[in-house]
Each structure stands twice: as C-alpha cells, then as structure tokens.
C-alpha cells in the first residue's frame, strides 16, 4: 500500500467515524443519565418563565424538557380578582410545535422534582393517559 493510499484510507475512516457518531448521537439524543429523579420536574428560567415536564440533561449546551407544559395567565372577569392561570401543554399552540423544548443550560436557574401528589404532577399524569 502506498503512503497516499494509507493517508486517504485514514481520512476516509475518520470521516466515516465522525458521520456515524453524529447520526447515532442525533438518533439516540445523547443525555446524561439521572438516578432517582421524579417523574416530572419544574424548570425555572432566568427570564421568569417556568416549564414543567420531564427534564433531560443532554450532552452539550442545551437541556430538553419532554412533554412540556407552561403557565399561561389571563385576565379574570373581575378587575379586583387575581389573574387566572392555566397549565398549557406545549404543542397545542397555533403553530403546532413539537411537545418538547430545548433550552440553553445558561438560561436555567434551577430544576425541582415535582411530588406525585402535586396538583401540577397529577394534572400532567392525567393528561399523559
């Protein structure tokens, strides 16, 4: 085998390994395994927004929230009453996005596990059926 052939073979093998890693990583959605976590989490963001769902700490700069919900506040009928809050499932909006959210890890303040008996956790479990 000539030196040119071996260099070309090494380059081809490197490119093939890179493509295989990219395809497998994308297909498997590589994430950091978590032990002992609750079924659902609340993810609090630096901009004041909160998402509820299954938090997935992925490899890289983005975290994923699967089966995501968020709180939408609307005006109450009475001006003296506090605004009404509703839990909205991501994906039911007009533009019909997928029901997950990718969030830069730098935007996350903290993540809390939800207890199964919490009102939000029970609502999400009921909706998942």
C-alpha positions in Angstrom: 0.0 0.0 0.0 1.4 3.4 -1.0 1.7 6.3 1.5 -1.0 8.2 -0.4 -3.4 5.3 -0.1 -2.9 4.9 3.6 -3.5 8.6 4.2 -6.6 8.5 2.1 -7.9 5.4 4.0 -7.2 7.2 7.3 -9.1 10.3 6.2 -12.0 8.2 5.0 -12.1 6.2 8.2 -12.1 9.4 10.3 -14.9 11.0 8.2 -16.9 7.8 8.5 -16.5 7.6 12.2 -17.5 11.3 12.5 -20.6 10.8 10.4 -21.5 7.6 12.4 -21.1 9.4 15.7 -23.2 12.3 14.5 -26.0 10.1 13.2 -26.1 7.8 16.3 -25.8 10.8 18.7 -28.7 12.5 17.0 -30.8 9.4 16.8 -30.3 8.4 20.4 -30.5 12.0 21.7 -27.4 11.6 24.0 -28.2 12.7 27.5 -26.6 12.5 30.9 -28.3 9.7 32.9 -30.1 10.7 36.1 -30.7 8.5 39.1 -33.6 8.8 41.5 -35.4 11.7 39.8 -39.1 12.2 40.0 -41.4 11.6 37.0 -41.8 15.4 36.4 -39.7 18.4 37.1 -40.2 22.2 37.2 -37.6 24.1 35.3 -37.2 27.8 36.3 -35.6 30.1 33.7 -33.7 33.4 34.1 -36.4 35.2 32.2 -39.1 34.3 34.8 -40.8 31.6 32.7 -41.3 28.1 34.2 -41.7 24.9 32.2 -43.0 21.6 33.7 -42.3 18.2 32.2 -39.6 15.5 32.0 -36.2 17.3 32.3 -33.4 15.6 30.2 -29.8 16.8 30.9 -28.3 16.3 27.4 -24.7 16.3 26.4 -23.9 19.8 25.1 -25.2 23.3 25.7 -29.0 22.6 25.6 -31.2 20.7 28.0 -34.5 19.2 26.9 -37.9 19.2 28.5 -40.1 16.5 27.1 -43.9 16.6 27.3 -43.6 20.3 28.3 -46.2 22.4 29.9 -46.2 26.1 30.8 -48.4 28.5 32.8 -50.5 31.0 30.9 -52.1 33.8 32.8 -55.2 35.6 31.5 -57.3 38.4 32.8 -60.0 37.4 35.3 -63.6 38.5 34.8 -63.4 40.9 37.8 -60.6 43.5 37.8 -60.1 43.1 41.5 -59.6 39.4 41.2 -56.1 37.9 40.6 -55.3 36.8 37.0 -56.4 33.3 36.1 -53.6 30.8 35.5 -53.9 27.8 33.2 -51.5 25.0 32.5 -50.9 24.7 28.7 -49.4 21.7 27.0 -46.6 22.7 24.6 -47.7 21.7 21.1 -51.3 23.0 21.3 -50.4 26.5 20.1 -51.4 27.8 16.7 -48.1 26.9 15.1 -48.2 23.4 16.5 -44.6 22.9 17.7 -43.3 19.5 19.0 -44.2 18.9 22.6 -40.6 19.4 23.8 -38.5 22.4 24.4 -34.7 22.8 24.0 -33.3 25.4 26.4 -29.8 26.7 26.7 -28.4 25.5 30.0 -27.2 29.0 30.7 -30.8 30.2 30.9 -31.8 27.7 33.6 -31.8 29.0 37.2 -32.7 25.7 38.8 -34.7 22.5 38.4 -37.0 20.9 41.0 -38.5 17.5 41.2 -42.3 17.5 41.5 -44.0 15.3 44.0 -46.6 12.9 42.5 -49.3 14.4 44.7 -48.7 17.9 43.5 -51.6 19.5 41.5 -49.3 20.0 38.5 -47.9 16.5 38.6 -51.4 15.0 38.9 -52.7 17.1 36.0 -49.7 16.1 33.8 -50.1 12.4 34.7 -53.8 12.5 33.9 -53.1 14.2 30.5 -50.5 11.6 29.6 -53.0 8.8 29.7 
